[in-house]
C-alpha cells in the first residue's frame, strides 16, 4: 500500500511538472512599479496645455426682388457674410485664451475690394470657481444671450446688432459668472470702439443679469451707457424672455435706446422683437421672426447686406427652413421683408424683399 501510494504521488508530480513547468520562487515586491503613480499621471495630464482650431462660414446666394432703392432692386449674386478662423488655447484650469480672425464680402452694394481678415477676438480668460474675467477684445453682453436663443445668426443678426445700436465686440475688461444656481451676471468696461482702435477718452459700460425661472424659461435684463465723441452719449435698456426646449424655442424682447448728440437734443428709439423656431423632423427646422422699429432707423442705409430707409419706421419679417445636410453643414433658405410705415416726409416707400439661400458650414 505504501509503495502504491508513493508511486501515485510520483506520477502526479511528474504530470504537474509537464503541464506547469518547474516551480518558481515568488518574492514579495515592496517597491512601486516604474513610472508615475496613476494619480500623478492624471494630474500631469490635466496640467498639459490643450488647443483647438475651429471655424465657420455663412455664404449666400441673394436676390433683391424689390427694394426702396432703385439701384439695389433686382440685384443678385453670391457673397460671404462671415468667415471665422478661431484658435483656442487652454493653459490650465485657471487660464485660457482665444484669437479669432474674421473676413467678409463687402455688403454695401458699391465696394468691390477683396476680403481682408481682421481681429474679432483676442482675449485672456482667468477662471476662478463660478466666475471669470476676460481681458482684451471680447464679446459684449448686449445681445450675446439673445443671439444664443435665436440660434440663427447664420440667417440674420439680432436687432441690436443689425441696427448698429451696439457692437458685438469691445476691448476692455469683462467679468461674468454665476450668482447661485440659476442666476448669472455679465459686466463689461470697454473702449466703446468695437473692433477698432481707441482714439478718444470715451468709454462704454454694459451690464446684464439673467435668471432661469424654471428649466428652459429665462429672463434677462440689460443696460448700458456709452459715451460718444463730441459730448454725445447713448444709453440702452432691454428686457428679454426666452423659452428653450429640444423641439423648439421662443423669444421676445423690448429695447429702448436714448441718444444725446448735444445737451437737450435727445432722440429715443424703441423696438420690439419676437421669434421662434420649431423642429419638424430630426434634421428639419422652421423659423420665423418679426422686428418692429417704432422710429426711423438712424444710418439705416449703411446697414450691410440689408440697407433700410432712414425715413420711416419699419417691420422686418424673416421666415425660412433649416435643413441639416451633415452635422457640420446646414442649408437655410429664407426670405427677409422690410415693410415701411408712413415716412416723416416725402412719398411712401417701396417694400424691401430679399430672397437668400444660405449655406452654413461649421467645424
C-alpha positions as CSV (number, residue, x, y, z in Angstrom):
1,X,0.0,0.0,0.0
2,X,2.8,2.4,0.8
3,X,4.6,1.6,-2.4
4,X,1.5,2.2,-4.4
5,X,0.8,5.4,-2.6
6,X,4.4,6.7,-3.3
7,X,4.1,5.6,-6.9
8,X,0.8,7.6,-7.3
9,X,2.4,10.7,-5.8
10,X,5.4,10.4,-8.2
11,X,3.0,10.1,-11.2
12,X,1.0,13.2,-10.1
13,X,4.2,15.2,-9.5
14,X,5.5,14.2,-13.0
15,X,2.2,15.3,-14.6
16,X,2.3,18.7,-12.8
17,X,5.9,19.2,-13.9
18,X,4.9,18.5,-17.6
19,X,1.8,20.8,-17.5
20,X,3.0,23.8,-15.5
21,X,6.8,23.6,-15.7
22,X,9.2,23.8,-12.7
23,X,8.1,25.8,-9.7
24,X,9.3,29.4,-9.5
25,X,10.3,31.3,-6.4
26,X,7.9,34.2,-5.8
27,X,9.4,37.2,-4.0
28,X,7.2,39.9,-2.5
29,X,7.7,43.2,-4.3
30,X,8.0,46.2,-1.9
31,X,9.0,48.9,-4.4
32,X,6.3,50.5,-6.7
33,X,6.4,49.7,-10.4
34,X,8.4,52.0,-12.6
35,X,6.8,55.2,-14.0
36,X,4.5,57.7,-12.3
37,X,1.7,56.7,-10.0
38,X,-1.8,56.7,-11.5
39,X,-2.8,59.8,-9.5
40,X,0.4,61.7,-10.5
41,X,-0.1,60.7,-14.2
42,X,-3.7,62.1,-14.1
43,X,-2.5,65.3,-12.5
44,X,0.2,65.7,-15.2
45,X,-2.4,65.1,-17.9
46,X,-4.7,67.8,-16.5
47,X,-1.7,70.2,-16.4
48,X,-0.9,69.8,-20.1
49,X,-2.0,72.6,-22.4
50,X,-4.7,71.9,-24.9
51,X,-5.6,73.7,-28.1
52,X,-8.3,73.7,-30.8
53,X,-8.7,75.3,-34.2
54,X,-12.3,75.9,-35.4
55,X,-14.2,78.0,-37.9
56,X,-17.4,78.7,-39.7
57,X,-18.8,80.2,-43.0
58,X,-22.0,82.0,-43.9
59,X,-22.4,82.0,-47.6
60,X,-25.4,83.3,-49.5
61,X,-27.0,83.5,-52.9
62,X,-29.1,86.6,-52.6
63,X,-31.8,88.2,-54.8
64,X,-33.4,91.6,-54.1
65,X,-36.7,91.1,-55.8
66,X,-37.9,94.5,-54.6
67,X,-36.3,97.4,-52.7
68,X,-36.9,101.0,-51.8
69,X,-33.7,101.9,-53.7
70,X,-33.8,101.5,-57.4
71,X,-30.1,100.8,-57.5
72,X,-30.5,97.7,-55.4
73,X,-33.8,96.3,-56.7
74,X,-33.2,93.3,-58.9
75,X,-29.6,92.8,-57.8
76,X,-28.5,89.2,-57.1
77,X,-25.2,87.4,-56.6
78,X,-23.1,85.4,-54.1
79,X,-21.3,86.7,-51.1
80,X,-19.7,85.6,-47.8
81,X,-21.3,87.3,-44.9
82,X,-19.0,85.8,-42.4
83,X,-15.8,83.7,-42.3
84,X,-14.3,82.8,-38.9
85,X,-11.0,81.1,-38.1
86,X,-10.5,80.6,-34.4
87,X,-7.6,79.4,-32.2
88,X,-8.4,78.4,-28.6
89,X,-5.7,77.5,-26.2
90,X,-6.1,76.3,-22.6
91,X,-3.1,76.7,-20.4
92,X,-4.6,75.3,-17.3
93,X,-8.0,75.2,-15.4
94,X,-7.4,78.9,-14.5
95,X,-6.1,80.4,-17.8
96,X,-7.2,80.2,-21.4
97,X,-7.0,82.4,-24.5
98,X,-8.7,82.9,-27.9
99,X,-7.6,84.6,-31.1
100,X,-10.2,84.8,-33.9
101,X,-10.0,86.3,-37.4
102,X,-13.0,87.4,-39.4
103,X,-13.4,88.3,-43.0
104,X,-16.5,89.3,-45.1
105,X,-17.6,90.2,-48.6
106,X,-18.5,93.9,-49.0
107,X,-22.2,94.3,-48.3
108,X,-22.7,98.0,-49.3
109,X,-23.5,97.2,-53.0
110,X,-20.8,99.6,-54.1
111,X,-17.4,98.3,-53.0
112,X,-15.6,95.5,-54.8
113,X,-12.4,95.1,-52.8
114,X,-11.0,91.8,-51.7
115,X,-11.9,90.3,-48.4
116,X,-9.4,91.3,-45.7
117,X,-9.1,89.4,-42.4
118,X,-9.2,91.4,-39.2
119,X,-9.1,90.5,-35.5
120,X,-12.5,89.7,-34.0
121,X,-11.5,88.2,-30.7
122,X,-8.2,88.5,-28.7
123,X,-8.6,87.8,-25.0
124,X,-7.1,86.1,-22.0
125,X,-9.5,84.5,-19.6
126,X,-8.9,83.9,-15.9
127,X,-11.4,81.5,-14.3
128,X,-11.9,81.1,-10.5
129,X,-14.7,78.8,-9.4
130,X,-18.0,80.1,-10.9
131,X,-16.6,83.4,-12.0
132,X,-14.3,84.5,-14.9
133,X,-12.6,87.7,-16.1
134,X,-11.7,88.3,-19.7
135,X,-9.0,90.9,-20.6
136,X,-8.9,92.1,-24.2
137,X,-11.2,92.2,-27.2
138,X,-14.2,90.1,-26.1
139,X,-18.0,89.7,-26.8
140,X,-20.3,92.4,-25.4
141,X,-23.2,91.3,-23.1
142,X,-25.7,93.4,-25.1
143,X,-27.1,90.6,-27.3
144,X,-24.9,87.6,-26.7
145,X,-27.6,85.6,-24.8
146,X,-30.4,86.8,-27.1
147,X,-28.4,85.5,-30.1
148,X,-27.9,82.1,-28.4
149,X,-31.7,81.7,-28.0
150,X,-32.4,83.0,-31.5
151,X,-29.9,80.4,-32.8
152,X,-29.9,81.6,-36.4
153,X,-27.1,84.2,-36.6
154,X,-26.3,82.5,-39.9
155,X,-29.6,83.8,-41.2
156,X,-29.6,87.3,-39.7
157,X,-28.2,89.3,-36.8
158,X,-30.2,90.1,-33.7
159,X,-31.8,93.6,-33.8
160,X,-29.3,95.5,-31.7
161,X,-26.5,94.1,-33.8
162,X,-28.3,94.6,-37.1
163,X,-29.4,98.2,-36.4
164,X,-25.9,99.1,-35.1
165,X,-27.1,100.1,-31.7
166,X,-24.1,98.4,-30.2
167,X,-21.1,96.4,-31.3
168,X,-20.7,92.6,-30.8
169,X,-17.1,93.1,-29.5
170,X,-15.3,95.7,-27.4
171,X,-11.8,96.0,-25.9
172,X,-11.6,96.2,-22.2
173,X,-12.4,94.0,-19.1
174,X,-15.4,91.6,-19.0
175,X,-16.5,89.9,-15.8
176,X,-19.1,87.1,-15.8
177,X,-20.2,84.3,-13.6
178,X,-23.0,82.7,-11.5
179,X,-24.8,84.1,-8.6
180,X,-26.4,81.0,-7.2
181,X,-27.7,78.1,-9.2
182,X,-29.9,79.9,-11.7
183,X,-28.7,83.5,-11.9
184,X,-25.8,84.7,-14.0
185,X,-24.3,88.1,-14.5
186,X,-22.0,89.9,-17.0
187,X,-20.4,93.3,-16.6
188,X,-18.0,95.0,-19.0
189,X,-16.0,98.2,-19.1
190,X,-14.7,98.9,-22.6
191,X,-13.4,101.5,-25.0
192,X,-16.8,101.7,-26.8
193,X,-14.9,101.4,-30.2
194,X,-15.9,97.9,-31.2
195,X,-13.1,96.1,-33.1
196,X,-11.5,99.4,-34.0
197,X,-8.7,101.2,-32.1
198,X,-9.2,103.7,-29.3
199,X,-8.9,107.3,-30.4
200,X,-10.6,109.3,-27.6
201,X,-11.4,109.3,-23.8
202,X,-14.9,107.9,-24.2
203,X,-15.8,104.6,-22.6
204,X,-18.7,102.2,-22.5
205,X,-20.2,100.3,-19.5
206,X,-22.5,97.3,-20.0
207,X,-24.2,95.0,-17.6
208,X,-26.7,92.1,-17.8
209,X,-28.3,89.8,-15.3
210,X,-30.4,86.7,-16.3
211,X,-32.3,84.3,-14.2
212,X,-33.7,80.9,-15.1
213,X,-37.2,80.9,-13.6
214,X,-37.9,77.2,-14.4
215,X,-35.9,74.8,-16.6
216,X,-35.8,76.3,-20.1
217,X,-37.5,79.6,-19.2
218,X,-35.1,82.5,-18.7
219,X,-35.4,86.3,-18.3
220,X,-32.6,88.8,-18.8
221,X,-32.3,92.5,-18.0
222,X,-29.6,94.5,-19.8
223,X,-28.5,98.2,-19.6
224,X,-25.5,100.2,-20.9
225,X,-24.1,103.7,-21.1
226,X,-21.8,104.5,-24.0
227,X,-20.0,107.8,-24.2
228,X,-19.6,109.1,-27.8
229,X,-17.3,111.7,-29.3
230,X,-18.4,115.4,-29.1
231,X,-20.2,115.0,-25.8
232,X,-22.7,112.6,-27.3
233,X,-24.0,109.7,-25.1
234,X,-26.1,106.6,-25.9
235,X,-27.9,104.7,-23.2
236,X,-29.8,101.5,-23.7
237,X,-32.0,99.1,-21.7
238,X,-33.6,95.9,-22.7
239,X,-35.8,93.2,-21.2
240,X,-35.7,89.7,-22.8
241,X,-37.5,86.4,-22.2
242,X,-36.6,83.1,-23.8
243,X,-38.1,79.6,-23.6
244,X,-36.0,76.7,-24.9
245,X,-36.9,73.1,-25.4
246,X,-35.3,70.3,-27.5
247,X,-38.2,70.6,-30.0
248,X,-38.3,74.4,-30.3
249,X,-37.7,77.8,-28.7
250,X,-39.4,81.2,-28.4
251,X,-38.0,84.6,-27.5
252,X,-39.2,88.2,-27.2
253,X,-37.6,91.5,-26.1
254,X,-38.3,95.2,-25.8
255,X,-35.4,97.6,-26.2
256,X,-35.1,101.3,-25.9
257,X,-32.1,103.5,-26.7
258,X,-31.7,107.2,-26.0
259,X,-29.2,109.1,-28.0
260,X,-27.9,112.6,-27.0
261,X,-25.9,114.3,-29.7
262,X,-25.8,117.6,-27.7
263,X,-27.2,118.8,-24.4
264,X,-31.0,119.0,-24.7
265,X,-31.2,117.1,-28.0
266,X,-32.3,113.6,-27.1
267,X,-33.6,111.1,-29.6
268,X,-35.4,108.0,-28.2
269,X,-35.6,104.8,-30.3
270,X,-37.9,101.9,-29.4
271,X,-38.1,98.4,-30.9
272,X,-39.8,95.1,-30.1
273,X,-38.8,91.7,-31.5
274,X,-40.4,88.2,-31.3
275,X,-39.0,85.0,-32.8
276,X,-39.5,81.3,-32.7
277,X,-38.1,78.0,-34.2
278,X,-39.7,74.6,-34.3
279,X,-38.3,71.2,-35.2
280,X,-40.5,69.4,-37.7
281,X,-38.3,66.3,-38.2
282,X,-34.9,65.2,-36.9
283,X,-33.0,67.3,-39.4
284,X,-35.6,69.8,-40.4
285,X,-36.5,73.1,-38.6
286,X,-38.7,76.0,-39.5
287,X,-38.1,79.5,-38.0
288,X,-39.6,83.0,-38.1
289,X,-39.0,86.4,-36.6
290,X,-40.6,89.9,-36.6
291,X,-38.8,93.1,-35.5
292,X,-40.8,96.3,-35.3
293,X,-39.0,99.7,-35.2
294,X,-41.3,102.4,-34.0
295,X,-39.0,105.0,-35.3
296,X,-36.9,105.6,-38.4
297,X,-33.6,103.7,-38.3
298,X,-30.6,106.1,-38.0
299,X,-27.9,105.3,-40.5
300,X,-30.2,102.6,-41.9
301,X,-28.8,103.0,-45.4
302,X,-25.4,102.0,-44.0
303,X,-26.5,98.5,-42.8
304,X,-24.5,95.9,-44.6
305,X,-26.4,93.3,-46.7
306,X,-29.8,94.7,-45.8
307,X,-29.9,98.5,-46.1
308,X,-33.0,100.1,-44.7
309,X,-34.5,103.5,-45.3
310,X,-34.0,106.1,-42.5
311,X,-37.2,108.0,-43.5
312,X,-39.8,105.8,-41.7
313,X,-40.3,103.2,-39.0
314,X,-40.5,99.6,-40.3
315,X,-41.2,96.0,-39.6
316,X,-38.7,93.3,-40.5
317,X,-40.2,89.9,-41.3
318,X,-37.9,86.8,-41.5
319,X,-39.0,83.2,-42.3
320,X,-37.4,80.1,-43.6
321,X,-36.3,76.5,-43.1
322,X,-33.2,74.9,-41.8
323,X,-32.0,71.6,-43.4
324,X,-29.2,69.6,-41.7
325,X,-27.2,68.1,-44.6
326,X,-24.5,66.9,-42.2
327,X,-23.7,67.7,-38.6
328,X,-21.3,70.4,-39.9
329,X,-23.3,71.6,-42.9
330,X,-26.7,73.3,-43.0
331,X,-28.8,74.7,-45.8
332,X,-31.1,77.6,-44.7
333,X,-33.2,79.2,-47.5
334,X,-35.2,82.1,-46.2
335,X,-36.9,85.4,-47.1
336,X,-36.5,88.8,-45.4
337,X,-39.1,91.6,-45.9
338,X,-38.9,95.2,-44.7
339,X,-42.3,96.8,-44.6
340,X,-42.2,100.6,-44.1
341,X,-44.6,102.8,-42.3
342,X,-45.5,106.4,-43.2
343,X,-42.4,108.4,-43.9
344,X,-41.6,111.5,-41.9
345,X,-41.6,113.4,-45.1
346,X,-41.9,112.7,-48.8
347,X,-43.6,109.9,-50.7
348,X,-44.2,106.4,-49.5
349,X,-41.5,103.8,-49.5
350,X,-41.5,100.5,-51.5
351,X,-41.2,97.3,-49.5
352,X,-37.8,95.5,-49.5
353,X,-37.9,91.8,-50.3
354,X,-34.7,89.8,-50.4
355,X,-34.6,86.0,-51.0
356,X,-31.5,84.2,-49.7
357,X,-30.2,80.6,-50.0
358,X,-27.7,80.3,-47.1
359,X,-25.1,77.7,-46.6
360,X,-23.8,77.4,-43.1
361,X,-20.6,75.4,-42.5
362,X,-19.0,74.9,-39.1
363,X,-16.1,72.8,-37.9
